[in-house]
């Protein structure tokens, strides 16, 4: 958690110190993450007429109604824009990594692309993950400084985790299990402020 806090602080300081030309740099928040009480910030910088680099960080460090959805995530991304950076269609390649502590969430008997999420009701899972993916997105210009951006990414995530019998228990059922996931790795509806 200290690493993510330091990264977000460095990102904010870099943004305030940056003296970029118009439409060279933007700050963003993912409204979908905001809806899940996940604090997030992203920054994007154009590095060529059709290329930009995007980095986002997300943090959810609390339990709500005894439901654990704690995690942090960092996701750097390189984007190729079909017209001009920061507007219109783009494709991207991203990396992602972080840690999680999840439990006491009732999703029924839900299985998704080889991942059984039914165990989240009665067990707690704690571990780390890393992965990579590709994405497609579109950015709508709302005004001189504002854009709305939608993005969907798919890819692969490798995770190692420990399993606990309940959300508050400390005795492990097993440790250092491996799971590989292939499917959506990014879903964003970003509100972007462009400097």
C-alpha positions, 0 to 999 in steps of 0.5 A: 500500500505504501508503494501505491501511495508513493506512486500516486504522490509522485504522479501528482507531483509530476503532473503539477510540475509538467509544463506541457503544450496544449493537449500533451498531458491529461489527468483522469479518473475511471468513473466505474472504479469510483462507483466501487469506492476504489480511489483511482487516478490516471495520467496520460502524456502524448509522446508523438502525434499518434502515440501516448503513454498512460499510467493508472493507479487504483486503491481500495483499502477498506471493508464496506459492510464487512465485505472485503474488496481490498486491492491496489493496482498499477496499470501502465499502457502504450496507446496508438491513436488512429487520428490524433493522440487524445481524440477518437479511436485507439488501440493499446497494450498494457501491463498490470500488477498489484495485490488483493485481499477479497472475501465475504462477497456473495456472487452466487454460483458464478464462474467466469472464464475458468475462474470460480467466484462462488468461493468469495462468499465463505472464504477470503483470498489474499495474494498478488497478480501480474499480467498483460493485455491489449485494448480498444478505446474511444475518446469523445471531446466534451470541451476544450479541456474535457474528454470522456473515454471508454476502453475495454481490454483483454489479456492474461493475469497470473496470480498466487494467493493464500486461502482463508476459511472466513473473512476475519480468520487468520488460519490458512487453508492453503498457501501459494496457490497459482491461478491463470486467468484469460479474459477482460483485464481493463474496463474504463469509463474515464473522465479526462482533464487535458492541460 
